[in-house]
Amino acid sequence: MYLETLQRSARDRTVRALVIGAGEYGFSFVAQSRRTPGLMVSAIHARRVERGVAAFKHAGHPEGAIAICDDPAAAKTALEAGKVVVSSDATMLIQLPIDIVVESTGAPEAAAIHADAALRNGKHVAMVSKEADSVVGPLFHRKAKAAGLVYTPVDGDQPSLLMQLVVWAGVIGVEVLCAGKTSEYDFVYDPATKQVTSLDRAADGRAVDALWEFGGRDVGAVVRARGEALAAIPQHTVPDLVEMGLVANATGLAPDVPAFHAPIARTPEIADVLVPVEMGGILHGSGRVDVVNSLRRPDEASFAGGVFVVVRCEDRRSWEVLRAKGHVVNRAGDAAMIYRPSHLLGVESATTVLSAVLHGRSSGPDDVQPRFDVVGRTNKPLQAGTVLEATGHHHQIDGVDGLLVPARAASGANPIPFYLMAGNRLLRDVPAGTLIAAEMVEAPEDSLLWRLRRELEKTFALR
């Protein structure tokens, strides 16, 4: 068994990791590493070193075993003395005797710099920062392979888990009609208050009772009515597009529509909704990727952030047996949903890190191509000089929605990738409803992310 083999390998060698970024993911990964045989987080990079120190303390390292270092010699001496190291200098830490860099800053430019430096210094890379991965990830995959290294998505994050589910479906020989994830926060309907809440957002849910079941009604009509009734809660986010774009680039699956359908659906309904129209669903074909806003009552289990595949039921008899066992099979009996309802952030990332270093294997598929880009379309007028800052927990740009479209060179009238334009200025006024083109955005004077994107476009012959 693969995991048992990995576990045996970890008994013979300790994998040394550098974590770049001490946010929620970094804290969870560092804490779990203390309980993972064969894994040691040797160093943490944090812009504010106190965050790195706090992460190590949270994981159980005593204060005397944590060294704050500014130069390679001091850092190496600290490691040799059995201490762990914290620094605000990522480039210095990458040069230390570590095996793998876990990049989790979420900052596209910084993540590109760190991944590039890691590969040039002979280190494997576990890329948590999807913002950079969505712009230049396929190039890093190719560079790593050429150098005998691994560049990989991470278990604990939805793209990696979904890629594996898609590959698994192919191994057992079932056709994937749609692969997807649920949005980060459920749409929770309280029948007592007639309110629907999603994290800190709320909407009048009085229409939900009548829309709770499909009954004999058209699936698409009910889904549209739910979306309209709960329009006060955002139903599309850029991070969802980015994550599913990574899956599309790694698997060859494609979006059905550029903004995704993002239906509001209950878990038992997904196999009815995300199938082709001729099967009673809302898709215009098979082999799709999409996102679901999971609708549930407060007393029902969450599916927030889970991943799934909807597959065709070729052998109806077998799937009727599985339906009786509680599996999600649609009303017609010709499609089923297979799902994993959780992702555990850094708590489960050890499988990726150990596999990359000990077995030279990525947690994702081998053939990663720049098939799709997440790009931006304005939802309000934006003036020349506006800085397209990606802010907030979800790193979204005010006034700009996301779309997942076929990848093209980021030049001239072609659309510019979302996180390539982030942090840069508009050169002209842009009306609402406009796809932001490369020629509308001021190129930075010195950006490694932009240079790598140009290299990717040349390498993969994007036009």
N, C-alpha and C positions, 0 to 999 in steps of 0.2 A: 504493500500500500504506500502511495506517495508520501503521505504525511508521516507515516511511521519511519520511512526512510529518511525524511528530513529530520525527524526527531533524533534518530540514531546519529546522523551527521553532526548535529548540534552538540552531541556529547563529547565529540573529539576536538572541537575547535570553538573558540569564542569569537563571535562576529562583533566587530567594533563599529558603532554607528555614530555619526555626527548628525544631530538634529538642528536644522536651520529654521527658526521660528518657534517661539514659545507661546503659542496660542492654545486654544482648546485641544486641537489635535496633538500638538507637541506635548502638552501636559499628560494626556491620556497615554500616549506612546511611551514616554519616559517612565511613567508610573508602572505600566505593565511590563516594561523591560526588566524591572527588578525581579519579576516573578517568572521570567521566561528563560529556561535553561539554554545556555549557549549564546545569549544576546546581552551585549553591554553597550549602553549609551555612554560613550566616553566624553563627549563634548556637546555643548549647546551654544548656538549663536542666537543672540537676542540684541535688538537695537538698544534696549534698556537692560543692562546686564542683571539687574535685580529680578527681572522676569525669569531669566535662565536659572539664577540661584534659587528662586522660589520653586521652579519646576523640579530641580534636583532635591530640594528639601521635601517637597510634597511626595517624592518617590522614596523618601527614607534615607537619603544621604545626610550624614551629620555635617554641620557647617564646616568643621575642620577638614573635611575630605573634599571640599569644593574650592577650586582655585580660580580666581579671576586673573586672566593673563592677557598681556598686550603684545607679546612677541613669541615667535615659534619656539625659541630655545626654552623659555620659561614654561611654556605650555607642554613641551615634550618632557621636560624634567618632572613636571607635576604628574603627567600620565605614568611615567616610569616609577614614580613614588606611590602609585596606586590611587591617585586622586582623579576626580573628574574636573573638566575645565569648562569655564564660561567665558565668552568674549563677544564683543560687538564687532569684531573683525572676522567676517566669514571666510575671506580669502586665506587668512592665516590658518584658520582651523582646518580648512580643506587640505592643507599641506601636511597635516599631522598623520601619524601612522594609524589611520582608520580605514575601514573597508568600504563603507557605503555612506553616501550623503542622503539624508531624508529631508527633502526641500518642502517646507510647509509655510512659507511666508504669505502666500496668496498675492504677492506683488509681481506682476508680469515681468518687468525689467529686472528686478533683483533675482527672481527665480531663474531667468535665462542666464544671467551672469554666473549664478552659483552652479547650475547644471553644467554649463560650459567649462567652468574651472574644474569641476569635479572630474569630468571625463578627460580633460587634458592632464590631470594629475593621477590618472589611473584608478579612479574611484567609481564604483557603481552608483547609480542614482535611482532613488525611489521618489517619484514626482507626485507630491500631494497637491501642488499649486496648479490647478487646472487652467488658470488664467494664461500662464505661459505655455502650457501643454497644448492648448487649443490653437495657438499661433504657430509654434515651431516644433511641437512634439515629434512628428514623423521624422524630422531631420535629426533630432537627438537619438531616436531609435536607430537610425542608420549609422550615425557616428559611433554610437556605443558598440554596435555589432562589428563595425570595422576595427574597433580597438580591442575586441575580445571582452567587452564589458556588457553590463545589463542596464538598460534604462526601462523602468517599469512603473505602471500604475500601482496603487497600493490597495491591498485587501483592507476592508474597513471603510472604504469609499465606494460609492455606488458603481462608477464605471468599471472598476476591476471586477467586482462581484457579478455585474451583469454580463461583461465579456465572457466570463467563465461559464455562466449559465447558457449563453448562446452557443459556445463551443460544445458544452455538454449535450445540448439538444442535437447538435449535428452528429456527435459521436453515436448517440443512441438511435439516430435516424428519424427524428421528428421534424417536420417543417415548421419553422418559426414564421408565424403570420405577423407578429409584432413583438418587439422587445421594449421594455420600458421600466420606468421607476415611478414611484409616487412622490409628489412634492414633499418638501421638508416638514410641513405642518398640516395635519388633517383638518378637514372641514367638519367640525363637531356640531351636530344638531341636537339641541336640548328640547324634547317635546314639551316640557313643562313651561319653558320661557318663550318658546317659538323663536329662539335665536340660534344663528350659526356663527361659531367663532373659529378663527384660525390664528393661533398665537395671540397677538394683541389687536387683531381686526375682528369686527363683528358685522353681521348683516341680519336684516329682518328675515326670519325663516318661515313665516306663515305659509308660504307657498309650498314648502318642502313636504308636508304631509301628503298632499295630492300628487307629488312627484317622487315619492319614496320608492314605489314599485313601478316597473315598466308595464306590468299587466299585459294586455294585448296591444299596447300602443307601439308606434314606431320608435325604435331606440334613439335615432338621431333627433327626433322631435323632443323627446323627454330630456335628453342631454342638453339641447339648446335652451330649453325652458329653464333648466336648473342654472345654467350659466347666466341667463338674463336675470333670474330671481336673486342671484347672489353676486351680482356685478359689483357690489360695494367691496368685495374681497378680491384682491388681485389673483388672477388665475394663470398668469404666465410670468415666468422669471428668467432672466438671463442665465443664472447658474444652472438651471435645469437644461436649457439649450446647450450650454457648454458641455455638461456632463454627457448628454446624449450624443453630442457631436463627437466626443472622444470615442464613444461606442461605435458610432457609424464609421469613423475613420479606421477603427481596428477590425470591424467585422464585415463591412460592405453593406450593412443595412442602411436604409435611407429614410428621411422624414417624409411623411405623407403630404404635409403642407409646411411651408417654411416657419410658421410661428407655432407649430404643433396644434393639435386639437385640444389637448389638455382638458379632457372631459372631467366633470364632477361625477364620480361614480363610486358605488359601494363595492367592496372587495368581491362579493359573489357575482357582480355584474360585469367585471372587466372582460371576461371571455365572450360576453355578448356584445360589448361596445367596440373593442379594438380588434375587429375582424373586418374583412372586406364587405362592401355594401351588399354584394350578392349573397353574403352569408348573414345578412341582417344587421351588420355593424355600420361603422362610419368611415372606414378606410377605403381608399380608391385602388388598393392593391395589397400585395403581401410583401414580407421582408421589410417591414417598417420599424421605425423607432418613434416613441411618443412618451408623454408624461400623463399621469392621472392625478387629479386632486381627489384624495380619498375622503369619501363621505361616510361618517359613522355617528352613532349615538355615544354619549359619554360612557355607557357601560360596555361598549364593544372594544375589542382589542385594536390597537393602533397598527396602521400599515405605513406610517410616515417614514419616507426615505427608504422603503423596501424596494426590491427589484423583482421583475417577473418576465416570463415569456408566455405569449399566447400561441399555442401550437395547434396544428390541424389534427383532428382525431381520425386517422385513417381506418383504424380498427374499432368500429363503434362498440362492439361487444366488450372489448377490454376496457374502454373508457366508461361504459355504463357500470361495470364492476367497480371502477375507481370512483365514479360519482357516488355510489352507495357507501363508499368508505369516507365520504366527505370532501373529495377533491372538487375543485371548481370547474365544472363542465357547463357549457352554455345550454340554453333551452333547447336548441336544435340538435344538440349532441354531436356537432361536428367540429367543435373547438374547445380547448381547455386551457386554463391558466396554471402555470407552475411557478411558484414564487418563493422568495425568501423575504420575510417581513421586516428585517432589521439590517442595519449596518452599524458597526461598533467602533468607528473611528480608529484611533491608535491602539485600542485594546486588542484588535485582531491583526494588526499589520505585521506582526512578527513572521507570519507565514511568507509574506512577500520579501522581507529583508533577509531572512535566512535562506530562502530559495535562491535569491539573486546571488548571494555571496558563496553559498556552499554548493549549489547545483548549477549556477550559471543560467538560471531560468527566470523569465519574466512572469508576472501574474496575469499578463494579457496575451493576446495572440501575437504571432510573429510578424505578420504582414500588415504593418501600419502605414497607411497612405494618407496624404492630404486630400481626402475626398470631399470634405465639407468644411466651411468656415462659419462661425457665428459672426454676423454683421449687424449693423445698427440702422434703424429707421426712426426718424424723429416723430414724436407724438405731440410736439408743440413747436412753434418757430424758435430757432436758435440764432443768435446774432454772431456776426463775425467777431473774432476775438474770444469767444466763449471757450473756456478750458474744459475739456471733456473729462472731468474727474470721475473716477470710479470710487464710490464711497459706500459706507454702510457695511453691515454684516455680509450682504450679498454682492458687494462690489459692482453696483449698478450705476449707470450714468444718468443723471437727471435729464429728462426730456428725450431719452433714447430707448426704444424697445429693441429686442433681439429677434433675429431670424436665422435659421440654419439653411444655408444655400450651398450649391456646388462651389468648391474652392477655385479661386482665380488669382492671378497675380495682383497684388495690392498696388496698382498703378493706374493713372489716368482716371477714366470714368468707372473703372471697376470698383465694387464695394471694398471697403477696408475692414479687416478683421476687428472685432469689437475691442479686444484688449491690445491691439496694436495702436488704435487711435486714443486709447485711454491715457489721460494726462497731457494731451497735446491740444493745440488751439485750432479752432475753425478759421479758415482763411476768408470765408464769405458768409453772408446770411444764408440760412438754410430753412426753407418753409417746412411746416408740419407735413408729415406723410412722405418725407424724402429719404431715400436710401442714401446713407452717407458714403460718398465716393472717396477714393484715395486722394484725388486732386483737391478735395475740400479741406483737407487736414494738413497743417504745417508739420513737415517732417522735423524731428529733433536733430540737433547738430551732431550729437554723438550718442547713439543708442545701439547697444549690442543686439537687443531684441529685433530692431529694424534690420540690422545687417544679417542676422541669422535668417530672418524671413526672406530676404532677397536671396540668400544662399539656398533656402528651401525651394523657392520658386524656380531657381535655375536647376537644382538637382532633380526635381520632379517635373520639370518642363511645364509649369503652370503658365497660362497666358491670360 
